[in-house]
Amino acid sequence: MPKGSEQLTNARKEEIINACAKLYTTMNFKDITLKQISLETTFTRTSIYNYFQTKEEIFLALFQREYDLWTTDIRQIFEKYEVMTVDEFASALAHTLEKRECLLKLLSMNHYDMESRSRLDNLVEFKKSYGNSMAAVTHCLEKFFPKMTIHDIQDFLYVFFPFLFGIYPYTYVTEKQTEAMEEAHTEYVLLSLYEITYSCIKKLLADAE
C-alpha cells in the first residue's frame, strides 16, 4: 500500500471502483481489463496494483459498495415506518431494488471466480456487507411482522436472497434476446423489476399478517 493518508487511499480506491462501474454499464465482466479501468482513472495501471491485485478484487469492491447502498435504503424503511402491511412492505422493498441494477447484474454473474481471485481480507469485508443486508431485511421483518417466527424469517431469507440472483436476466432483456424468443416461438411475459420482486415478496409474506 502506498504511503499517504487513509483519506487519499480511500479516494483512489473509490476512483478505481467508479471507473469499473462506468465500464460495466456497457461491457461484460470478461471483456473489462485492468488496462481499460486504468484509462478511466487519473493514474496508471501499475498504480492500481497498490490498491487492488486483480480485476476480480475491483469488482468485489464494487459489489460490496452496491450491497452497502442497498442496505442503507432498507434501513431507511425500518426507520421511517412504525407499522407496515405486507403490501406496503413488499412495495417498499421492491422499490429499493429499482435503483440497484448494478447489484442485480453482479448477482447474476459466476461469483466463484470473483471470490477465488480476491484476497481473504477483501472477501471478509464483502461478506460483512452481504451479511448487513440480510440483517437489515431481518430487522424489518421482526418489526413489521412480529407474528413471524425465527424459522419463518429464515425461510423468507433463504428464498428471497437466492431469488435476487435471477432477477437481472428476467427483467433486463436485450433486443437480440427478445428476437430470439420470438423466433423460437417461446411464450414470455416481460415483467418489470418492480412487478416480479413485489409479487415474490407478497407470496413469501402471505401468512405474515
C-alpha positions as CSV (number, residue, x, y, z in Angstrom):
1,M,0.0,0.0,0.0
2,P,1.5,3.4,-1.0
3,K,2.3,6.0,1.7
4,G,-0.3,8.7,2.2
5,S,-3.3,9.4,4.2
6,E,-6.2,7.0,4.7
7,Q,-8.4,9.6,3.0
8,L,-6.2,9.6,-0.1
9,T,-6.1,5.8,-0.2
10,N,-9.9,5.6,0.1
11,A,-10.4,8.3,-2.6
12,R,-8.1,6.4,-5.1
13,K,-9.9,3.2,-4.4
14,E,-13.2,4.9,-5.0
15,E,-11.9,6.3,-8.3
16,I,-10.9,2.8,-9.4
17,I,-14.3,1.4,-8.4
18,N,-16.1,4.2,-10.2
19,A,-14.1,3.5,-13.4
20,C,-15.0,-0.1,-13.2
21,A,-18.7,0.7,-12.6
22,K,-18.7,3.0,-15.7
23,L,-17.2,0.4,-17.9
24,Y,-19.6,-2.2,-16.6
25,T,-22.6,-0.3,-17.8
26,T,-21.7,-1.0,-21.4
27,M,-19.3,-4.0,-21.2
28,N,-19.3,-7.5,-19.9
29,F,-17.1,-8.6,-16.9
30,K,-14.9,-10.8,-19.1
31,D,-14.2,-8.0,-21.6
32,I,-13.1,-5.5,-19.0
33,T,-9.3,-5.4,-18.3
34,L,-7.2,-3.6,-15.7
35,K,-5.7,-1.5,-18.6
36,Q,-9.2,-0.3,-19.6
37,I,-10.0,0.5,-16.0
38,S,-6.8,2.5,-15.6
39,L,-7.6,4.6,-18.7
40,E,-10.7,5.8,-16.8
41,T,-8.7,6.9,-13.8
42,T,-6.1,9.7,-13.3
43,F,-3.3,7.2,-12.6
44,T,-1.5,4.3,-14.3
45,R,-2.3,0.6,-14.4
46,T,0.8,-0.1,-12.3
47,S,-0.6,2.2,-9.6
48,I,-3.8,0.2,-9.5
49,Y,-1.8,-2.7,-8.1
50,N,-1.2,-0.6,-5.0
51,Y,-4.9,-0.9,-4.1
52,F,-6.2,-4.0,-5.9
53,Q,-4.2,-7.0,-7.1
54,T,-6.7,-8.3,-9.6
55,K,-9.7,-7.2,-11.7
56,E,-11.8,-9.5,-9.6
57,E,-10.9,-7.6,-6.4
58,I,-12.1,-4.3,-8.0
59,F,-15.4,-6.0,-9.0
60,L,-15.8,-7.4,-5.5
61,A,-15.3,-3.9,-4.1
62,L,-18.0,-2.6,-6.5
63,F,-20.2,-5.5,-5.4
64,Q,-19.6,-4.6,-1.7
65,R,-20.5,-0.9,-2.4
66,E,-23.7,-1.9,-4.1
67,Y,-24.7,-4.1,-1.1
68,D,-23.9,-1.2,1.3
69,L,-26.1,1.2,-0.7
70,W,-29.0,-1.2,-0.8
71,T,-28.6,-1.8,2.9
72,T,-28.9,1.9,3.6
73,D,-32.2,2.0,1.7
74,I,-33.6,-1.0,3.6
75,R,-32.6,0.6,6.9
76,Q,-34.5,3.8,5.9
77,I,-37.6,1.7,5.5
78,F,-37.1,0.4,9.1
79,E,-36.6,3.9,10.5
80,K,-39.3,5.6,8.5
81,Y,-42.3,3.4,9.4
82,E,-43.6,2.1,12.7
83,V,-46.2,-0.2,11.0
84,M,-46.4,-1.6,7.5
85,T,-48.8,-4.1,5.8
86,V,-47.5,-6.9,3.7
87,D,-48.5,-4.9,0.6
88,E,-46.7,-1.7,1.8
89,F,-43.5,-3.6,2.7
90,A,-43.4,-5.6,-0.5
91,S,-43.8,-2.4,-2.5
92,A,-41.1,-0.5,-0.5
93,L,-38.6,-3.3,-0.6
94,A,-39.2,-3.9,-4.4
95,H,-38.6,-0.1,-5.0
96,T,-35.2,-0.3,-3.3
97,L,-34.0,-2.7,-5.9
98,E,-35.1,-0.5,-8.8
99,K,-32.0,1.7,-8.1
100,R,-29.7,-1.3,-7.9
101,E,-29.3,-2.5,-11.5
102,C,-25.6,-2.9,-11.0
103,L,-26.1,-5.0,-7.9
104,L,-28.5,-7.3,-9.7
105,K,-26.2,-7.6,-12.7
106,L,-23.3,-8.6,-10.4
107,L,-25.6,-11.1,-8.7
108,S,-26.3,-12.8,-12.0
109,M,-22.5,-13.5,-12.5
110,N,-20.5,-16.5,-11.5
111,H,-19.2,-15.5,-8.1
112,Y,-16.7,-18.3,-7.8
113,D,-14.0,-16.7,-10.0
114,M,-14.5,-13.3,-8.4
115,E,-14.2,-14.6,-4.9
116,S,-11.4,-17.1,-5.6
117,R,-9.2,-14.4,-7.1
118,S,-9.6,-12.0,-4.3
119,R,-7.6,-11.8,-1.1
120,L,-9.2,-13.1,2.1
121,D,-9.4,-9.7,3.9
122,N,-11.2,-8.3,0.9
123,L,-13.6,-11.2,0.8
124,V,-14.3,-10.9,4.5
125,E,-15.2,-7.2,4.1
126,F,-17.5,-8.2,1.2
127,K,-19.2,-10.9,3.3
128,K,-19.8,-8.3,6.1
129,S,-21.7,-6.1,3.6
130,Y,-23.7,-9.0,2.4
131,G,-24.5,-10.0,6.0
132,N,-25.5,-6.5,6.8
133,S,-28.1,-6.5,4.0
134,M,-29.6,-9.8,5.3
135,A,-29.6,-8.3,8.9
136,A,-31.4,-5.2,7.6
137,V,-34.2,-7.2,6.0
138,T,-34.4,-9.4,9.1
139,H,-34.9,-6.4,11.3
140,C,-37.7,-5.1,9.1
141,L,-39.5,-8.5,9.2
142,E,-39.1,-8.6,13.0
143,K,-40.5,-5.1,13.4
144,F,-43.4,-5.1,10.9
145,F,-44.4,-8.8,11.2
146,P,-44.0,-9.9,14.8
147,K,-46.1,-12.9,14.1
148,M,-43.2,-14.4,12.1
149,T,-41.1,-16.9,13.9
150,I,-37.3,-17.3,13.6
151,H,-38.0,-20.2,11.2
152,D,-40.4,-18.1,9.2
153,I,-37.8,-15.4,8.8
154,Q,-35.1,-17.9,7.8
155,D,-37.4,-19.3,5.2
156,F,-38.0,-15.8,3.8
157,L,-34.3,-15.0,3.6
158,Y,-33.3,-18.4,2.0
159,V,-35.8,-17.9,-0.7
160,F,-35.6,-14.1,-1.3
161,F,-31.8,-13.7,-1.4
162,P,-31.3,-16.6,-3.9
163,F,-34.2,-15.2,-5.9
164,L,-32.2,-12.0,-6.3
165,F,-29.6,-13.9,-8.3
166,G,-32.0,-14.5,-11.1
167,I,-33.9,-11.1,-11.4
168,Y,-31.5,-9.4,-13.8
169,P,-31.7,-11.8,-16.8
170,Y,-35.5,-11.8,-16.4
171,T,-36.0,-8.1,-16.2
172,Y,-33.2,-6.6,-18.4
173,V,-33.7,-8.2,-21.8
174,T,-31.8,-7.1,-24.9
175,E,-33.4,-6.7,-28.4
176,K,-31.4,-9.7,-29.5
177,Q,-32.8,-11.9,-26.7
178,T,-36.3,-10.7,-27.4
179,E,-35.9,-11.5,-31.1
180,A,-34.5,-15.0,-30.3
181,M,-37.5,-15.7,-28.1
182,E,-39.9,-14.7,-30.8
183,E,-38.2,-16.8,-33.5
184,A,-38.1,-19.8,-31.0
185,H,-41.9,-19.3,-30.5
186,T,-41.4,-19.3,-26.8
187,E,-44.1,-17.5,-24.8
188,Y,-42.6,-15.0,-22.5
189,V,-44.3,-12.2,-20.5
190,L,-41.8,-9.5,-19.7
191,L,-42.4,-8.2,-16.1
192,S,-40.7,-5.1,-14.7
193,L,-38.2,-5.5,-11.9
194,Y,-40.7,-4.0,-9.5
195,E,-43.5,-6.3,-10.6
196,I,-41.6,-9.5,-10.3
197,T,-40.0,-8.6,-6.9
198,Y,-43.2,-7.3,-5.5
199,S,-45.0,-10.5,-6.4
200,C,-42.3,-12.6,-4.9
201,I,-42.3,-10.8,-1.6
202,K,-46.1,-10.8,-1.4
203,K,-46.2,-14.6,-1.8
204,L,-43.4,-15.1,0.8
205,L,-45.3,-13.0,3.3
206,A,-48.8,-14.3,2.5
207,D,-49.3,-15.6,6.1
208,A,-47.3,-12.9,7.9
209,E,-50.1,-10.6,9.0
